[in-house]
């Protein structure tokens, strides 16, 4: 098969999805189709969709298992309640750019001011 980078990505995804039978046979089956150049990108897209579906379901399952009393999102936060809180700064933190940069973020304030709610 000529598209080794594509096959490498498919191999990795099949391993991650724990599909050893498909991993052993997909190249042979793609060749047998007569059009592996069409079948392999389709297979990769299907595997990506399955991976994303499993990730979403895992996230939802973990969220339910955590049994949080109330789900709060930043989109519902009323910035008029705390005028000293800069929305631009909160949006910057919400982007998560500090994570790959290995920067530390400290939220300091009195008890009950919503520090914990803002980091979700």
Biopython code that builds the backbone (N, CA, C, O; Angstrom):
import numpy as np
from Bio.PDB.StructureBuilder import StructureBuilder

atoms = [
    (1, "UNK", "N", (0.850, -1.162, 0.000)),
    (1, "UNK", "CA", (0.000, 0.000, 0.000)),
    (1, "UNK", "C", (0.899, 1.230, 0.000)),
    (1, "UNK", "O", (1.898, 1.265, 0.718)),
    (2, "UNK", "N", (0.562, 2.221, -0.784)),
    (2, "UNK", "CA", (1.461, 3.341, -0.995)),
    (2, "UNK", "C", (1.335, 4.446, 0.045)),
    (2, "UNK", "O", (2.285, 5.208, 0.223)),
    (3, "UNK", "N", (0.217, 4.568, 0.733)),
    (3, "UNK", "CA", (0.018, 5.680, 1.657)),
    (3, "UNK", "C", (0.336, 5.270, 3.093)),
    (3, "UNK", "O", (-0.564, 5.061, 3.907)),
    (4, "UNK", "N", (1.628, 5.159, 3.388)),
    (4, "UNK", "CA", (2.055, 4.706, 4.700)),
    (4, "UNK", "C", (1.689, 5.668, 5.839)),
    (4, "UNK", "O", (1.313, 5.201, 6.914)),
    (5, "UNK", "N", (1.786, 7.003, 5.645)),
    (5, "UNK", "CA", (1.362, 7.884, 6.745)),
    (5, "UNK", "C", (-0.113, 7.673, 7.106)),
    (5, "UNK", "O", (-0.474, 7.675, 8.283)),
    (6, "UNK", "N", (-0.951, 7.493, 6.103)),
    (6, "UNK", "CA", (-2.368, 7.248, 6.347)),
    (6, "UNK", "C", (-2.554, 5.919, 7.074)),
    (6, "UNK", "O", (-3.314, 5.841, 8.039)),
    (7, "UNK", "N", (-1.877, 4.894, 6.624)),
    (7, "UNK", "CA", (-1.975, 3.581, 7.282)),
    (7, "UNK", "C", (-1.444, 3.647, 8.709)),
    (7, "UNK", "O", (-1.976, 2.978, 9.596)),
    (8, "UNK", "N", (-0.415, 4.435, 8.939)),
    (8, "UNK", "CA", (0.111, 4.604, 10.288)),
    (8, "UNK", "C", (-0.922, 5.235, 11.209)),
    (8, "UNK", "O", (-1.070, 4.823, 12.359)),
    (9, "UNK", "N", (-1.646, 6.249, 10.695)),
    (9, "UNK", "CA", (-2.693, 6.886, 11.502)),
    (9, "UNK", "C", (-3.835, 5.911, 11.771)),
    (9, "UNK", "O", (-4.379, 5.878, 12.875)),
    (10, "UNK", "N", (-4.199, 5.117, 10.764)),
    (10, "UNK", "CA", (-5.261, 4.124, 10.933)),
    (10, "UNK", "C", (-4.828, 3.070, 11.941)),
    (10, "UNK", "O", (-5.611, 2.691, 12.812)),
    (11, "UNK", "N", (-3.589, 2.593, 11.835)),
    (11, "UNK", "CA", (-3.067, 1.606, 12.798)),
    (11, "UNK", "C", (-3.175, 2.147, 14.226)),
    (11, "UNK", "O", (-3.649, 1.452, 15.126)),
    (12, "UNK", "N", (-2.734, 3.387, 14.424)),
    (12, "UNK", "CA", (-2.752, 3.986, 15.759)),
    (12, "UNK", "C", (-4.176, 4.106, 16.286)),
    (12, "UNK", "O", (-4.435, 3.835, 17.459)),
    (13, "UNK", "N", (-5.092, 4.509, 15.422)),
    (13, "UNK", "CA", (-6.482, 4.683, 15.864)),
    (13, "UNK", "C", (-7.120, 3.336, 16.189)),
    (13, "UNK", "O", (-7.863, 3.224, 17.164)),
    (14, "UNK", "N", (-6.835, 2.308, 15.378)),
    (14, "UNK", "CA", (-7.380, 0.976, 15.654)),
    (14, "UNK", "C", (-6.846, 0.420, 16.971)),
    (14, "UNK", "O", (-7.577, -0.235, 17.714)),
    (15, "UNK", "N", (-5.576, 0.678, 17.257)),
    (15, "UNK", "CA", (-5.013, 0.237, 18.538)),
    (15, "UNK", "C", (-5.685, 0.978, 19.688)),
    (15, "UNK", "O", (-6.047, 0.376, 20.699)),
    (16, "UNK", "N", (-5.849, 2.287, 19.525)),
    (16, "UNK", "CA", (-6.459, 3.099, 20.582)),
    (16, "UNK", "C", (-7.910, 2.684, 20.839)),
    (16, "UNK", "O", (-8.390, 2.757, 21.970)),
    (17, "UNK", "N", (-8.597, 2.253, 19.795)),
    (17, "UNK", "CA", (-9.986, 1.822, 19.926)),
    (17, "UNK", "C", (-10.100, 0.356, 20.328)),
    (17, "UNK", "O", (-11.206, -0.158, 20.496)),
    (18, "UNK", "N", (-8.974, -0.313, 20.481)),
    (18, "UNK", "CA", (-8.935, -1.734, 20.865)),
    (18, "UNK", "C", (-9.697, -2.603, 19.852)),
    (18, "UNK", "O", (-10.616, -3.345, 20.199)),
    (19, "UNK", "N", (-9.278, -2.480, 18.601)),
    (19, "UNK", "CA", (-9.882, -3.262, 17.519)),
    (19, "UNK", "C", (-8.808, -4.096, 16.816)),
    (19, "UNK", "O", (-8.468, -3.820, 15.665)),
    (20, "UNK", "N", (-8.275, -5.110, 17.496)),
    (20, "UNK", "CA", (-7.159, -5.870, 16.928)),
    (20, "UNK", "C", (-7.523, -6.648, 15.669)),
    (20, "UNK", "O", (-6.684, -6.799, 14.781)),
    (21, "UNK", "N", (-8.743, -7.139, 15.573)),
    (21, "UNK", "CA", (-9.139, -7.881, 14.372)),
    (21, "UNK", "C", (-9.126, -6.994, 13.140)),
    (21, "UNK", "O", (-8.646, -7.398, 12.081)),
    (22, "UNK", "N", (-9.652, -5.792, 13.277)),
    (22, "UNK", "CA", (-9.648, -4.845, 12.162)),
    (22, "UNK", "C", (-8.217, -4.433, 11.822)),
    (22, "UNK", "O", (-7.879, -4.267, 10.650)),
    (23, "UNK", "N", (-7.381, -4.270, 12.843)),
    (23, "UNK", "CA", (-5.984, -3.895, 12.625)),
    (23, "UNK", "C", (-5.265, -4.941, 11.789)),
    (23, "UNK", "O", (-4.453, -4.595, 10.931)),
    (24, "UNK", "N", (-5.550, -6.210, 12.025)),
    (24, "UNK", "CA", (-4.889, -7.291, 11.285)),
    (24, "UNK", "C", (-5.347, -7.369, 9.833)),
    (24, "UNK", "O", (-4.567, -7.763, 8.965)),
    (25, "UNK", "N", (-6.594, -7.001, 9.551)),
    (25, "UNK", "CA", (-7.130, -7.289, 8.230)),
    (25, "UNK", "C", (-7.457, -6.093, 7.350)),
    (25, "UNK", "O", (-7.728, -6.287, 6.165)),
    (26, "UNK", "N", (-7.447, -4.869, 7.860)),
    (26, "UNK", "CA", (-7.956, -3.758, 7.058)),
    (26, "UNK", "C", (-7.155, -3.516, 5.785)),
    (26, "UNK", "O", (-7.739, -3.154, 4.764)),
    (27, "UNK", "N", (-5.837, -3.705, 5.811)),
    (27, "UNK", "CA", (-5.032, -3.477, 4.599)),
    (27, "UNK", "C", (-5.415, -4.476, 3.505)),
    (27, "UNK", "O", (-5.584, -4.114, 2.341)),
    (28, "UNK", "N", (-5.544, -5.718, 3.904)),
    (28, "UNK", "CA", (-5.937, -6.774, 2.963)),
    (28, "UNK", "C", (-7.325, -6.483, 2.382)),
    (28, "UNK", "O", (-7.534, -6.620, 1.177)),
    (29, "UNK", "N", (-8.250, -6.091, 3.218)),
    (29, "UNK", "CA", (-9.613, -5.807, 2.764)),
    (29, "UNK", "C", (-9.662, -4.563, 1.879)),
    (29, "UNK", "O", (-10.435, -4.511, 0.921)),
    (30, "UNK", "N", (-8.847, -3.572, 2.194)),
    (30, "UNK", "CA", (-8.795, -2.364, 1.367)),
    (30, "UNK", "C", (-8.271, -2.697, -0.028)),
    (30, "UNK", "O", (-8.805, -2.213, -1.026)),
    (31, "UNK", "N", (-7.236, -3.516, -0.096)),
    (31, "UNK", "CA", (-6.700, -3.942, -1.389)),
    (31, "UNK", "C", (-7.734, -4.750, -2.166)),
    (31, "UNK", "O", (-7.875, -4.580, -3.377)),
    (32, "UNK", "N", (-8.448, -5.617, -1.481)),
    (32, "UNK", "CA", (-9.458, -6.462, -2.132)),
    (32, "UNK", "C", (-10.614, -5.637, -2.677)),
    (32, "UNK", "O", (-11.309, -6.074, -3.594)),
    (33, "UNK", "N", (-10.827, -4.444, -2.121)),
    (33, "UNK", "CA", (-11.923, -3.597, -2.602)),
    (33, "UNK", "C", (-11.666, -3.071, -4.010)),
    (33, "UNK", "O", (-12.597, -2.696, -4.723)),
    (34, "UNK", "N", (-10.401, -3.047, -4.398)),
    (34, "UNK", "CA", (-10.041, -2.531, -5.715)),
    (34, "UNK", "C", (-9.816, -1.034, -5.727)),
    (34, "UNK", "O", (-9.344, -0.485, -6.723)),
    (35, "UNK", "N", (-10.143, -0.372, -4.643)),
    (35, "UNK", "CA", (-9.968, 1.079, -4.584)),
    (35, "UNK", "C", (-9.486, 1.505, -3.200)),
    (35, "UNK", "O", (-10.168, 2.267, -2.514)),
    (36, "UNK", "N", (-8.312, 1.016, -2.784)),
    (36, "UNK", "CA", (-7.841, 1.371, -1.440)),
    (36, "UNK", "C", (-7.646, 2.866, -1.259)),
    (36, "UNK", "O", (-7.761, 3.370, -0.141)),
    (37, "UNK", "N", (-7.352, 3.590, -2.341)),
    (37, "UNK", "CA", (-7.157, 5.040, -2.231)),
    (37, "UNK", "C", (-8.439, 5.762, -1.836)),
    (37, "UNK", "O", (-8.384, 6.892, -1.349)),
    (38, "UNK", "N", (-9.587, 5.131, -2.035)),
    (38, "UNK", "CA", (-10.868, 5.700, -1.601)),
    (38, "UNK", "C", (-11.303, 5.110, -0.259)),
    (38, "UNK", "O", (-11.887, 5.804, 0.573)),
    (39, "UNK", "N", (-11.017, 3.842, -0.061)),
    (39, "UNK", "CA", (-11.473, 3.141, 1.140)),
    (39, "UNK", "C", (-10.719, 3.609, 2.388)),
    (39, "UNK", "O", (-11.325, 3.802, 3.442)),
    (40, "UNK", "N", (-9.417, 3.790, 2.275)),
    (40, "UNK", "CA", (-8.618, 4.127, 3.456)),
    (40, "UNK", "C", (-8.962, 5.496, 4.049)),
    (40, "UNK", "O", (-9.088, 5.591, 5.270)),
    (41, "UNK", "N", (-9.120, 6.562, 3.257)),
    (41, "UNK", "CA", (-9.547, 7.836, 3.858)),
    (41, "UNK", "C", (-10.936, 7.733, 4.506)),
    (41, "UNK", "O", (-11.194, 8.351, 5.539)),
    (42, "UNK", "N", (-11.818, 6.951, 3.892)),
    (42, "UNK", "CA", (-13.139, 6.732, 4.472)),
    (42, "UNK", "C", (-13.021, 6.006, 5.810)),
    (42, "UNK", "O", (-13.684, 6.371, 6.781)),
    (43, "UNK", "N", (-12.184, 4.985, 5.855)),
    (43, "UNK", "CA", (-11.971, 4.241, 7.096)),
    (43, "UNK", "C", (-11.397, 5.154, 8.170)),
    (43, "UNK", "O", (-11.828, 5.104, 9.322)),
    (44, "UNK", "N", (-10.434, 5.982, 7.805)),
    (44, "UNK", "CA", (-9.853, 6.911, 8.776)),
    (44, "UNK", "C", (-10.918, 7.862, 9.324)),
    (44, "UNK", "O", (-10.949, 8.132, 10.524)),
    (45, "UNK", "N", (-11.789, 8.369, 8.451)),
    (45, "UNK", "CA", (-12.853, 9.272, 8.893)),
    (45, "UNK", "C", (-13.827, 8.557, 9.829)),
    (45, "UNK", "O", (-14.278, 9.139, 10.815)),
    (46, "UNK", "N", (-14.150, 7.306, 9.527)),
    (46, "UNK", "CA", (-15.038, 6.523, 10.399)),
    (46, "UNK", "C", (-14.411, 6.298, 11.768)),
    (46, "UNK", "O", (-15.080, 6.427, 12.793)),
    (47, "UNK", "N", (-13.130, 5.965, 11.781)),
    (47, "UNK", "CA", (-12.433, 5.733, 13.045)),
    (47, "UNK", "C", (-12.332, 7.022, 13.860)),
    (47, "UNK", "O", (-12.452, 6.997, 15.084)),
    (48, "UNK", "N", (-12.112, 8.137, 13.183)),
    (48, "UNK", "CA", (-12.058, 9.428, 13.878)),
    (48, "UNK", "C", (-13.421, 9.738, 14.490)),
    (48, "UNK", "O", (-13.495, 10.200, 15.629)),
    (49, "UNK", "N", (-14.500, 9.490, 13.748)),
    (49, "UNK", "CA", (-15.853, 9.730, 14.268)),
    (49, "UNK", "C", (-16.132, 8.840, 15.478)),
    (49, "UNK", "O", (-16.735, 9.290, 16.452)),
    (50, "UNK", "N", (-15.703, 7.595, 15.424)),
    (50, "UNK", "CA", (-15.899, 6.682, 16.548)),
    (50, "UNK", "C", (-15.110, 7.160, 17.762)),
    (50, "UNK", "O", (-15.615, 7.135, 18.884)),
    (51, "UNK", "N", (-13.875, 7.595, 17.537)),
    (51, "UNK", "CA", (-13.033, 8.089, 18.628)),
    (51, "UNK", "C", (-13.699, 9.295, 19.301)),
    (51, "UNK", "O", (-13.770, 9.367, 20.528)),
    (52, "UNK", "N", (-14.184, 10.239, 18.490)),
    (52, "UNK", "CA", (-14.822, 11.435, 19.030)),
    (52, "UNK", "C", (-16.099, 11.084, 19.795)),
    (52, "UNK", "O", (-16.376, 11.664, 20.845)),
    (53, "UNK", "N", (-16.868, 10.141, 19.273)),
    (53, "UNK", "CA", (-18.091, 9.702, 19.937)),
    (53, "UNK", "C", (-17.783, 9.082, 21.295)),
    (53, "UNK", "O", (-18.451, 9.370, 22.288)),
    (54, "UNK", "N", (-16.769, 8.232, 21.326)),
    (54, "UNK", "CA", (-16.388, 7.599, 22.594)),
    (54, "UNK", "C", (-15.892, 8.629, 23.604)),
    (54, "UNK", "O", (-16.204, 8.540, 24.791)),
    (55, "UNK", "N", (-15.119, 9.607, 23.131)),
    (55, "UNK", "CA", (-14.620, 10.655, 24.019)),
    (55, "UNK", "C", (-15.773, 11.474, 24.600)),
    (55, "UNK", "O", (-15.777, 11.786, 25.791)),
    (56, "UNK", "N", (-16.738, 11.818, 23.772)),
    (56, "UNK", "CA", (-17.894, 12.585, 24.234)),
    (56, "UNK", "C", (-18.689, 11.794, 25.264)),
    (56, "UNK", "O", (-19.076, 12.330, 26.302)),
    (57, "UNK", "N", (-18.932, 10.519, 24.975)),
    (57, "UNK", "CA", (-19.677, 9.687, 25.913)),
    (57, "UNK", "C", (-18.910, 9.483, 27.221)),
    (57, "UNK", "O", (-19.514, 9.436, 28.293)),
    (58, "UNK", "N", (-17.598, 9.364, 27.137)),
    (58, "UNK", "CA", (-16.778, 9.220, 28.340)),
    (58, "UNK", "C", (-16.876, 10.490, 29.194)),
    (58, "UNK", "O", (-17.009, 10.422, 30.416)),
    (59, "UNK", "N", (-16.810, 11.637, 28.533)),
    (59, "UNK", "CA", (-16.928, 12.916, 29.241)),
    (59, "UNK", "C", (-18.292, 13.014, 29.929)),
    (59, "UNK", "O", (-18.373, 13.365, 31.106)),
    (60, "UNK", "N", (-19.355, 12.705, 29.197)),
    (60, "UNK", "CA", (-20.706, 12.773, 29.766)),
    (60, "UNK", "C", (-20.878, 11.788, 30.919)),
    (60, "UNK", "O", (-21.484, 12.121, 31.938)),
    (61, "UNK", "N", (-20.350, 10.583, 30.759)),
    (61, "UNK", "CA", (-20.445, 9.569, 31.808)),
    (61, "UNK", "C", (-19.696, 10.021, 33.066)),
    (61, "UNK", "O", (-20.195, 9.863, 34.180)),
    (62, "UNK", "N", (-18.508, 10.578, 32.883)),
    (62, "UNK", "CA", (-17.732, 11.064, 34.022)),
    (62, "UNK", "C", (-18.409, 12.247, 34.701)),
    (62, "UNK", "O", (-18.365, 12.373, 35.924)),
    (63, "UNK", "N", (-19.031, 13.109, 33.913)),
    (63, "UNK", "CA", (-19.749, 14.245, 34.477)),
    (63, "UNK", "C", (-20.931, 13.777, 35.322)),
    (63, "UNK", "O", (-21.173, 14.311, 36.404)),
    (64, "UNK", "N", (-21.665, 12.779, 34.831)),
    (64, "UNK", "CA", (-22.781, 12.214, 35.610)),
    (64, "UNK", "C", (-22.256, 11.522, 36.870)),
    (64, "UNK", "O", (-22.843, 11.662, 37.943)),
    (65, "UNK", "N", (-21.164, 10.785, 36.745)),
    (65, "UNK", "CA", (-20.602, 10.059, 37.886)),
    (65, "UNK", "C", (-20.096, 11.019, 38.961)),
    (65, "UNK", "O", (-20.107, 10.674, 40.143)),
    (66, "UNK", "N", (-19.659, 12.205, 38.577)),
    (66, "UNK", "CA", (-19.170, 13.185, 39.546)),
    (66, "UNK", "C", (-20.302, 13.719, 40.416)),
    (66, "UNK", "O", (-20.066, 14.186, 41.531)),
    (67, "UNK", "N", (-21.500, 13.651, 39.921)),
    (67, "UNK", "CA", (-22.698, 14.078, 40.652)),
    (67, "UNK", "C", (-22.582, 15.503, 41.172)),
    (67, "UNK", "O", (-22.882, 15.781, 42.333)),
    (68, "UNK", "N", (-22.140, 16.403, 40.293)),
    (68, "UNK", "CA", (-22.091, 17.809, 40.663)),
    (68, "UNK", "C", (-23.516, 18.293, 40.931)),
    (68, "UNK", "O", (-24.434, 17.938, 40.192)),
    (69, "UNK", "N", (-23.711, 19.094, 41.972)),
    (69, "UNK", "CA", (-25.073, 19.523, 42.281)),
    (69, "UNK", "C", (-25.670, 20.428, 41.207)),
    (69, "UNK", "O", (-26.866, 20.350, 40.927)),
    (70, "UNK", "N", (-24.858, 21.273, 40.613)),
    (70, "UNK", "CA", (-25.331, 22.191, 39.574)),
    (70, "UNK", "C", (-24.222, 22.324, 38.534)),
    (70, "UNK", "O", (-23.050, 22.465, 38.882)),
    (71, "UNK", "N", (-24.592, 22.280, 37.283)),
    (71, "UNK", "CA", (-23.614, 22.498, 36.217)),
    (71, "UNK", "C", (-23.592, 23.988, 35.913)),
    (71, "UNK", "O", (-24.609, 24.579, 35.552)),
    (72, "UNK", "N", (-22.427, 24.577, 36.064)),
    (72, "UNK", "CA", (-22.271, 26.002, 35.778)),
    (72, "UNK", "C", (-21.299, 26.148, 34.625)),
    (72, "UNK", "O", (-20.280, 25.462, 34.554)),
    (73, "UNK", "N", (-21.636, 27.057, 33.724)),
    (73, "UNK", "CA", (-20.765, 27.337, 32.591)),
    (73, "UNK", "C", (-20.449, 28.816, 32.552)),
    (73, "UNK", "O", (-21.233, 29.642, 33.020)),
    (74, "UNK", "N", (-19.311, 29.143, 32.000)),
    (74, "UNK", "CA", (-18.873, 30.522, 31.916)),
    (74, "UNK", "C", (-19.837, 31.361, 31.072)),
    (74, "UNK", "O", (-19.980, 32.562, 31.300)),
    (75, "UNK", "N", (-20.490, 30.732, 30.105)),
    (75, "UNK", "CA", (-21.418, 31.475, 29.237)),
    (75, "UNK", "C", (-22.587, 32.060, 30.028)),
    (75, "UNK", "O", (-23.200, 33.033, 29.588)),
    (76, "UNK", "N", (-22.902, 31.486, 31.179)),
    (76, "UNK", "CA", (-24.001, 31.984, 31.983)),
    (76, "UNK", "C", (-23.583, 32.948, 33.083)),
    (76, "UNK", "O", (-24.416, 33.359, 33.890)),
    (77, "UNK", "N", (-22.317, 33.311, 33.126)),
    (77, "UNK", "CA", (-21.834, 34.186, 34.189)),
    (77, "UNK", "C", (-22.227, 35.628, 33.924)),
    (77, "UNK", "O", (-22.066, 36.124, 32.809)),
    (78, "UNK", "N", (-22.740, 36.299, 34.940)),
    (78, "UNK", "CA", (-23.151, 37.700, 34.839)),
    (78, "UNK", "C", (-21.990, 38.588, 35.283)),
    (78, "UNK", "O", (-21.720, 38.719, 36.477)),
    (79, "UNK", "N", (-21.314, 39.189, 34.325)),
    (79, "UNK", "CA", (-20.149, 40.021, 34.623)),
    (79, "UNK", "C", (-20.537, 41.353, 35.254)),
    (79, "UNK", "O", (-19.677, 42.042, 35.803)),
    (80, "UNK", "N", (-21.808, 41.730, 35.189)),
    (80, "UNK", "CA", (-22.225, 42.988, 35.807)),
    (80, "UNK", "C", (-22.226, 42.884, 37.333)),
    (80, "UNK", "O", (-22.175, 43.900, 38.026)),
    (81, "UNK", "N", (-22.285, 41.659, 37.855)),
    (81, "UNK", "CA", (-22.269, 41.462, 39.307)),
    (81, "UNK", "C", (-20.920, 41.852, 39.896)),
    (81, "UNK", "O", (-20.851, 42.386, 41.003)),
    (82, "UNK", "N", (-19.862, 41.590, 39.166)),
    (82, "UNK", "CA", (-18.504, 41.944, 39.600)),
    (82, "UNK", "C", (-17.870, 42.842, 38.541)),
    (82, "UNK", "O", (-17.119, 42.358, 37.695)),
    (83, "UNK", "N", (-18.159, 44.141, 38.576)),
    (83, "UNK", "CA", (-17.630, 45.039, 37.534)),
    (83, "UNK", "C", (-16.106, 45.112, 37.515)),
    (83, "UNK", "O", (-15.516, 45.461, 36.492)),
    (84, "UNK", "N", (-15.467, 44.788, 38.635)),
    (84, "UNK", "CA", (-14.003, 44.844, 38.673)),
    (84, "UNK", "C", (-13.365, 43.665, 37.942)),
    (84, "UNK", "O", (-12.161, 43.665, 37.689)),
    (85, "UNK", "N", (-14.172, 42.663, 37.606)),
    (85, "UNK", "CA", (-13.670, 41.482, 36.911)),
    (85, "UNK", "C", (-13.680, 41.735, 35.405)),
    (85, "UNK", "O", (-14.740, 41.926, 34.808)),
    (86, "UNK", "N", (-12.507, 41.736, 34.803)),
    (86, "UNK", "CA", (-12.396, 42.026, 33.366)),
    (86, "UNK", "C", (-12.786, 40.793, 32.552)),
    (86, "UNK", "O", (-12.165, 39.737, 32.670)),
    (87, "UNK", "N", (-13.815, 40.940, 31.729)),
    (87, "UNK", "CA", (-14.276, 39.827, 30.892)),
    (87, "UNK", "C", (-13.163, 39.342, 29.973)),
    (87, "UNK", "O", (-13.037, 38.141, 29.734)),
    (88, "UNK", "N", (-12.360, 40.259, 29.459)),
    (88, "UNK", "CA", (-11.257, 39.885, 28.562)),
    (88, "UNK", "C", (-10.260, 38.979, 29.281)),
    (88, "UNK", "O", (-9.737, 38.037, 28.686)),
    (89, "UNK", "N", (-9.995, 39.260, 30.563)),
    (89, "UNK", "CA", (-9.057, 38.435, 31.322)),
    (89, "UNK", "C", (-9.636, 37.039, 31.564)),
    (89, "UNK", "O", (-8.922, 36.040, 31.482)),
    (90, "UNK", "N", (-10.930, 36.983, 31.860)),
    (90, "UNK", "CA", (-11.588, 35.691, 32.078)),
    (90, "UNK", "C", (-11.582, 34.888, 30.778)),
    (90, "UNK", "O", (-11.316, 33.687, 30.793)),
    (91, "UNK", "N", (-11.874, 35.544, 29.660)),
    (91, "UNK", "CA", (-11.850, 34.860, 28.365)),
    (91, "UNK", "C", (-10.458, 34.327, 28.047)),
    (91, "UNK", "O", (-10.314, 33.240, 27.489)),
    (92, "UNK", "N", (-9.438, 35.098, 28.406)),
    (92, "UNK", "CA", (-8.052, 34.671, 28.190)),
    (92, "UNK", "C", (-7.763, 33.403, 28.996)),
    (92, "UNK", "O", (-7.156, 32.464, 28.481)),
    (93, "UNK", "N", (-8.195, 33.376, 30.253)),
    (93, "UNK", "CA", (-7.996, 32.188, 31.083)),
    (93, "UNK", "C", (-8.801, 31.011, 30.542)),
    (93, "UNK", "O", (-8.327, 29.875, 30.550)),
    (94, "UNK", "N", (-10.010, 31.280, 30.076)),
    (94, "UNK", "CA", (-10.871, 30.216, 29.552)),
    (94, "UNK", "C", (-10.292, 29.586, 28.293)),
    (94, "UNK", "O", (-10.592, 28.433, 27.987)),
    (95, "UNK", "N", (-9.470, 30.323, 27.565)),
    (95, "UNK", "CA", (-8.861, 29.777, 26.350)),
    (95, "UNK", "C", (-7.888, 28.646, 26.675)),
    (95, "UNK", "O", (-7.636, 27.775, 25.842)),
    (96, "UNK", "N", (-7.339, 28.666, 27.902)),
    (96, "UNK", "CA", (-6.427, 27.606, 28.314)),
    (96, "UNK", "C", (-5.023, 27.743, 27.762)),
    (96, "UNK", "O", (-4.245, 26.793, 27.844)),
    (97, "UNK", "N", (-4.671, 28.888, 27.202)),
    (97, "UNK", "CA", (-3.337, 29.059, 26.619)),
    (97, "UNK", "C", (-2.222, 28.938, 27.657)),
    (97, "UNK", "O", (-1.071, 28.676, 27.306)),
    (98, "UNK", "N", (-2.558, 29.126, 28.927)),
    (98, "UNK", "CA", (-1.546, 29.020, 29.973)),
    (98, "UNK", "C", (-1.126, 27.572, 30.216)),
    (98, "UNK", "O", (-0.067, 27.323, 30.794)),
    (99, "UNK", "N", (-1.943, 26.623, 29.783)),
    (99, "UNK", "CA", (-1.643, 25.209, 30.052)),
    (99, "UNK", "C", (-0.433, 24.728, 29.255)),
    (99, "UNK", "O", (0.528, 24.248, 29.857)),
    (100, "UNK", "N", (-0.442, 24.838, 27.908)),
    (100, "UNK", "CA", (0.756, 24.375, 27.185)),
    (100, "UNK", "C", (1.996, 25.211, 27.485)),
    (100, "UNK", "O", (3.121, 24.751, 27.292)),
    (101, "UNK", "N", (1.786, 26.455, 27.965)),
    (101, "UNK", "CA", (2.923, 27.311, 28.306)),
    (101, "UNK", "C", (3.462, 26.990, 29.703)),
    (101, "UNK", "O", (4.458, 27.570, 30.137)),
    (102, "UNK", "N", (2.796, 26.058, 30.410)),
    (102, "UNK", "CA", (3.209, 25.644, 31.757)),
    (102, "UNK", "C", (3.242, 26.822, 32.730)),
    (102, "UNK", "O", (4.135, 26.928, 33.570)),
    (103, "UNK", "N", (2.248, 27.707, 32.598)),
    (103, "UNK", "CA", (2.143, 28.852, 33.497)),
    (103, "UNK", "C", (1.175, 28.523, 34.635)),
    (103, "UNK", "O", (0.252, 27.725, 34.471)),
    (104, "UNK", "N", (1.396, 29.140, 35.767)),
    (104, "UNK", "CA", (0.540, 28.940, 36.927)),
    (104, "UNK", "C", (-0.483, 30.062, 36.997)),
    (104, "UNK", "O", (-0.167, 31.220, 36.727)),
    (105, "UNK", "N", (-1.710, 29.711, 37.362)),
    (105, "UNK", "CA", (-2.769, 30.697, 37.528)),
    (105, "UNK", "C", (-3.283, 30.593, 38.954)),
    (105, "UNK", "O", (-3.638, 29.508, 39.415)),
    (106, "UNK", "N", (-3.323, 31.715, 39.647)),
    (106, "UNK", "CA", (-3.843, 31.757, 41.007)),
    (106, "UNK", "C", (-5.066, 32.663, 41.024)),
    (106, "UNK", "O", (-5.019, 33.791, 40.533)),
    (107, "UNK", "N", (-6.165, 32.164, 41.593)),
    (107, "UNK", "CA", (-7.364, 32.971, 41.771)),
    (107, "UNK", "C", (-7.455, 33.297, 43.254)),
    (107, "UNK", "O", (-7.594, 32.401, 44.087)),
    (108, "UNK", "N", (-7.377, 34.577, 43.580)),
    (108, "UNK", "CA", (-7.347, 35.014, 44.962)),
    (108, "UNK", "C", (-8.567, 35.885, 45.226)),
    (108, "UNK", "O", (-8.902, 36.764, 44.433)),
    (109, "UNK", "N", (-9.221, 35.629, 46.343)),
    (109, "UNK", "CA", (-10.370, 36.448, 46.708)),
    (109, "UNK", "C", (-11.050, 35.907, 47.935)),
    (109, "UNK", "O", (-10.724, 34.824, 48.421)),
    (110, "UNK", "N", (-11.999, 36.671, 48.433)),
    (110, "UNK", "CA", (-12.740, 36.270, 49.620)),
    (110, "UNK", "C", (-13.596, 35.054, 49.336)),
    (110, "UNK", "O", (-13.914, 34.746, 48.188)),
    (111, "UNK", "N", (-13.957, 34.377, 50.396)),
    (111, "UNK", "CA", (-14.823, 33.200, 50.291)),
    (111, "UNK", "C", (-16.178, 33.613, 49.716)),
    (111, "UNK", "O", (-16.735, 34.646, 50.087)),
    (112, "UNK", "N", (-16.695, 32.791, 48.805)),
    (112, "UNK", "CA", (-18.017, 33.031, 48.232)),
    (112, "UNK", "C", (-18.051, 33.979, 47.066)),
    (112, "UNK", "O", (-19.131, 34.402, 46.653)),
    (113, "UNK", "N", (-16.897, 34.332, 46.515)),
    (113, "UNK", "CA", (-16.888, 35.282, 45.393)),
    (113, "UNK", "C", (-16.871, 34.595, 44.032)),
    (113, "UNK", "O", (-16.782, 35.266, 43.004)),
    (114, "UNK", "N", (-16.955, 33.269, 44.013)),
    (114, "UNK", "CA", (-17.084, 32.565, 42.749)),
    (114, "UNK", "C", (-15.788, 32.161, 42.074)),
    (114, "UNK", "O", (-15.770, 31.911, 40.869)),
    (115, "UNK", "N", (-14.711, 32.092, 42.827)),
    (115, "UNK", "CA", (-13.427, 31.706, 42.225)),
    (115, "UNK", "C", (-13.511, 30.303, 41.631)),
    (115, "UNK", "O", (-13.070, 30.075, 40.505)),
    (116, "UNK", "N", (-14.068, 29.382, 42.373)),
    (116, "UNK", "CA", (-14.153, 28.005, 41.915)),
    (116, "UNK", "C", (-15.069, 27.877, 40.704)),
    (116, "UNK", "O", (-14.765, 27.130, 39.774)),
    (117, "UNK", "N", (-16.170, 28.589, 40.707)),
    (117, "UNK", "CA", (-17.103, 28.537, 39.583)),
    (117, "UNK", "C", (-16.469, 29.065, 38.308)),
    (117, "UNK", "O", (-16.808, 28.617, 37.213)),
    (118, "UNK", "N", (-15.551, 30.013, 38.442)),
    (118, "UNK", "CA", (-14.930, 30.610, 37.265)),
    (118, "UNK", "C", (-13.918, 29.699, 36.585)),
    (118, "UNK", "O", (-13.606, 29.898, 35.411)),
    (119, "UNK", "N", (-13.405, 28.717, 37.290)),
    (119, "UNK", "CA", (-12.379, 27.871, 36.659)),
    (119, "UNK", "C", (-12.982, 26.697, 35.920)),
    (119, "UNK", "O", (-12.239, 25.957, 35.277)),
    (120, "UNK", "N", (-14.266, 26.486, 35.972)),
    (120, "UNK", "CA", (-14.884, 25.375, 35.250)),
    (120, "UNK", "C", (-15.148, 25.739, 33.830)),
    (120, "UNK", "O", (-15.667, 24.921, 33.070)),
]
sb = StructureBuilder()
sb.init_structure("model")
sb.init_model(0)
sb.init_chain("A")
sb.init_seg("    ")
for serial, (resi, resn, name, xyz) in enumerate(atoms, 1):
    if name == "N":
        sb.init_residue(resn, " ", resi, " ")
    sb.init_atom(name, np.array(xyz, "f"), 0.0, 1.0, " ", f" {name:<3s}", serial, name[0])
structure = sb.get_structure()
